[in-house]
Structure formats: C-alpha cells, structure tokens
Amino acid sequence: METISVPPYPSKSTLVTAGSEGPAEIQNPYLRVEPEKEVGSVVPEPASPEEAGSASAGDRDLPAPSPGLDFVPEGAPDSSPNFQSCVEEPNPEAPHLLEVYLEEYPPYPPPPYPSGEPEAPGEDAGSMRPPEITGQGSLPPGKRTNLRKTGSERIAHGMRVKFNPLALLLDSSLEGEFDLVQRIIYEVDDPSLPNDEGITALHNAVCAGHTEIVKFLVQFGVNVNAADSDGWTPLHCAASCNNVQVCKFLVESGAAVFAMTYSDMQTAADKCEEMEEGYTQCSQFLYGVQEKMGIMNKGVIYALWDYEPQNDDELPMKEGDCMTIVRREDEDEVEWWWARLSEKEGYVPRNLLGLYPRIKPRQRSLA
C-alpha cells in the first residue's frame, strides 16, 4: 500500500497571546466580538424636584446615548424595529473574516480524505483497502488474458516447464556442459538444425573451444559442413581461432576445405588470424591440404554432397562417392577438377569434395 505523507501543519504561534503564562485562549475567527461596555445600574437614585426639573431641561438639549449591543429593552422582541436598528449592518465590501482565515489556513485534509459531504448509500469513505484483483475484468474485443480463471483445471496440478531440446543443445554446447549435451541430444529430432542465424551446436562448441564436445557431436553424426547465414562452416570457425587440432579433426571427418563464405568468398585457410597465436601452424596445415588434395592418396577424394550435372562435360555424383582426380586444373577451369568415377569422367566442383568422407549420423538410440 502506498504511504501517504501528511503535509506539515502551519505554525499556530501567532494565535497565542504574548506574555501570558498559562495556556492562552484561542479566539474563534468565525465570530465578531465587540468589546464589552460597562452598563450602569438600571435603578435610578431618587432626586429632588429642583434637580428633576433642571435635568429634564438639560436632557432636551443633549442627544440620548445609543444603547449598546448588550442592551435589549425589556419586553421588546428580537425582531422589533428598535432592536434591528441597534444591530450594526455588515459592510459588503469588507473581506469577511472567514475568507481571510480560509486563505491563510486552507481546509485540510484534501480528497480522498473524508470531506464531510453526505456519502452515497453503501459507500465507505474511510476504507483505504486496495480493490480486489479477480482477473475477471472485461477485456477489449480481440484481446486475451493469460490469467488463469477461478476453477481452472490446470491450477495446482504440479505442471513443470519443459524447455526446447534444441535450444538446450545449442546453449549447453556453447557453455561446455558435456553431460547435458550427451543427454539432451537424444531428444532432438535433428542435432544439425541451426538457430535463426544458421548457427548449429557444432558451431558453438568449435568457437568456444570445447574439443570434447566437438568430437562427440561429429561422431554422433552432426553435419560437419553446415553453413550459417554467411556461409561460415565449423572449419571456418576453427580456423579463425587458429585451432589447428580441431581443424585436423574436422578435415579427417569430411570437412570441405574449399567451402567459401558468401560475403567475401574466403576459404577456411583465409580465415586464420595472422596476429593471433598459432597462426603459422594452422594456416600451413589448411593451405597444405588445399595444395595436396587430389594428389595425395593417389588422387582419391570423396563427394560430400549430391550433384546433378548442368552441362554435358560434368560428372554426376552422390554423397559418399569415391572418385579419382585425373586433372586438378587446366587452362579452361580452375575451380572445377576433372575426375573419374567408375567408367565415367567429367568435371566436378572442388568445393563439394573432401579428403575424407563425412561421418554418417548415428542410429538414434540411447547409449
């Protein structure tokens, strides 16, 4: 409940008579009090005939004194003309004492405190309790409330909040919670699914440097070549961290070394950080794989994606096909290599090839 502060009361020292020892009487400003006049004895003394005659002659020359406010003729009612003429008429132009008092001391307290006016039937002006919240108030058309109604069957049934398994997998891979990754991955329909930016759990684990989680995800069958919204694969992430150990593991697990980003068209080898530690080893390894791929292992390479030929001189291939590179580059093509598959030969795009085949997804059963 909000605390209502009371404003300070005005000082009343001006109402106390100076120099009085006991408690001074506070005058009521609403009354106009005239100073009391001394009233002489109403019983006249007997006078001699000479004094009475001289007094009567003198009274005719002097005006009769006006009776005071406290003088009321005997037997005369308050409404008599003589009594009304004795009362002083108020001056309409003079400020009323009540107005002066109200201006100096405004009425207190203000609303919502009781104002002294008659209350409506059933109204409790002194109640300061807040209104009771019931959740049953009317809502505008088309609006819904998430407040549970009284008597709802879902109240107090021990319901527990269940988080999205994919969100938990992405978060635990980034935070390095290996135990949670091992448990939650079986509840995800596809562990290779990304978030809104195309980032997968493998991206998070590689960028955070959690090598143990990286190996687990790859061996579980997570797509090692999944690209985010800018074409960054987990191999690009490992190269940007100069993590040569993770780069070797990804290449041996079927990573595409010639995969390029969308914005700047760079391979993983181009993403190595020159000013960071480990740059020399990481860049030499990745550039070395690019130079020796199609030559080492007697030119044996593997298709990492399916491809349907667009021209007559192109070779169709399926993911996992093993082929031999006959010619890496020629005068006509640089990014297309001439390969032999079974008894057919043709051009194949090098960015779809790998030095090793990709690990197949593991059978979805609890370990």
Secondary structure as UniProt FT lines:
FT   HELIX           13..15
FT   TURN            18..19
FT   TURN            29..30
FT   HELIX           49..61
FT   TURN            69..70
FT   TURN            74..75
FT   TURN            78..79
FT   HELIX           81..86
FT   TURN            92..93
FT   HELIX           97..104
FT   TURN            111..112
FT   TURN            121..122
FT   TURN            125..126
FT   TURN            141..142
FT   TURN            150..151
FT   TURN            153..156
FT   HELIX           165..175
FT   HELIX           178..184
FT   HELIX           185..187
FT   TURN            191..192
FT   TURN            196..197
FT   HELIX           201..208
FT   HELIX           211..220
FT   TURN            224..225
FT   TURN            229..230
FT   HELIX           234..240
FT   TURN            241..242
FT   HELIX           244..252
FT   TURN            253..254
FT   TURN            257..258
FT   TURN            262..264
FT   HELIX           269..271
FT   TURN            274..275
FT   TURN            277..278
FT   HELIX           279..292
FT   TURN            293..295
FT   HELIX           296..299
FT   STRAND          300..303
FT   TURN            312..313
FT   TURN            319..320
FT   STRAND          322..327
FT   STRAND          336..341
FT   TURN            342..343
FT   STRAND          344..349
FT   HELIX           350..352
FT   STRAND          353..354
//
